[in-house]
Amino acid sequence: MMYNSTRDSRVSVSSSQAIVQGISRDGGLFVPETLPRITGADIAALTSMPYADRAASVLSRFLTDFTGEETAQCTRAAYGSGAFRSPAVAPVHTLEEGLHILELWHGPTCAFKDMALQILPHLMRVSASKTGGGEIVILVATSGDTGKAALEGFRDAPHTRILVFYPEDGVSPMQKLQMTTQEGGNVGVCAIRGNFDDAQSGVKAIFTDEAVGNALRDHGMQFSSANSINWGRLVPQIVYYISAYCDLLADGKLKMGDTFNVVVPTGNFGNILAAYYAKEMGLPVARLICASNRNRVLTDFLATGTYDRNRPFYPTTSPSMDILISSNLERLLYHLAGRDDAVIRTLMQELASKGVYTVPEGVKEKLTGLFDAGWCDDAGTAAAIADTYEKYGYLCDTHTAVGMKVYGDYRARTGDTTPTVIASTANPYKFSASVLAALGRDAAELDEFDKVEALQALTGCPVPPPLAGLRGKTPRFTAVCSRDEMPRVVFDMLDIR
């Protein structure tokens, strides 16, 4: 299996090269030349396996330059070593008949990013052994959860450094504390003045800056990414949608061949793109339902075929989705455009120069056939938290609540009663203030950990040890820079003069 660039189909690299490189030198993203198929017999075989073995089976279809043992070692190290608090790794919780929550936050940082970032360092290690090169510098932009998950995953990994940029006022207090207190001798963290899109565009610019790349090579280093622009970050996310179906089969909630809907709260589009890939492989997904917050650029795009980032940016109570430039959408458009790289180059140039593009009508028709979409504001998010807790006794975070609200609206609008799985992306204690407020408790005068205690006292839901253990920790990283200063900060953190 080889991988092409979305902006130049002539580029062809192995999976190891795609993982180490992170992004194509032309600015495009790597995608597989073909998608492997998964049959009913394959799914039946996976159903009796633990998560690590399910992951090895799925990933081996994409990482064909890995040996079977190398792939299995990576999945066992990530999912079989006790890093996840649930033996199922990504358990499915049933709210009622036909409505299920896929809990993706049982890893060490209590967010869905752990599902990929616990295995990416292992994939990177094997890939680097195959491609050669020097020390790998992982460069990350985060809207909150990716940063901590990447820092934790790559902490003290040999021959690797990891540098994370996050928006100074665009993450929750708990997310900020998780990043700024990160331990490890190979890590660096810096806030930027601006939003996530500023951080993301700054990181992309550094990746494609020839002078910066040359400076790293002169010091025996090379960039890679832990954002979902890296195929090695995205491909493990395919596994948990297939695994959810297996669990529903095993529990008798579905019969083989039954279809199901998937609802994903998303801003950068990677999480729902993984569900699209699972569907294209043969998983019987009926509708892919994209849930957005007030920064509804994806909802509007899926409804109209026009992507327009020229709009106000709203900080919300679901900050990991506060994004106006959804990088992974480029991969989807490449597939729907029949792998026509000229179409993608034109669209991305228009996005860069004008902030807006409209897809060809044929692509628009395919989008409509695959996706539904909706959005809700902070008031709708709070109402969904309260309603879900009152109706089911289930406490969800602000991002999952967006998915709950959008799904409720979708079902009321369409009458579709197809069994549905909603991806739950974070533990509610990462956003205690917003969850408390949604449940009617004024916590404005409490500090972050008093809010955690108040939420536990109110609901009885256990606080994950990784979050409870942050109390009293002193931040190591306090620097703040502008977007333009990011290359200098990178050199400073790498001791390049």
Secondary structure, DSSP 8 states (H G I E B T S, - for coil): -EEEETTEEEEEEEHHHHHHH-S-TTS--EEESS-----HHHHHHHHTS-HHHHHHHHHTTT-TTS-HHHHHHHHHHHHSSS-SSSTTSS-EEEEETTEEEEE---STTSBTTHHHHTTHHHHHHHHHHHH--SEEEEEEE-SSHHHHHHHHHHTT-TTEEEEEEEETTSS-HHHHHHHHT---TTEEEEEESS-HHHHHHHHHHHHT-HHHHHHHHHTTEEEEE-STTSHHHHHHHHHHHHHHHHHHHHTTSS-TT--EEEEEE-SSSHHHHHHHHHHHHT--EEEEEEEE-S--HHHHHHHHSEEE--S-----SSGGG--S--TTHHHHHHHHTTS-HHHHHHHHHHHHHHSEEE--HHHHHHHHHHEEEEE--HHHHHHHHHHHHHHHS----HHHHHHHHHHHHHHHHH-----EEEEE-B-GGGGHHHHHHHTT---TTS-HHHHHHHHHHHH-----HHHHTTTT---S---EE-GGGHHHHHHHHTT--
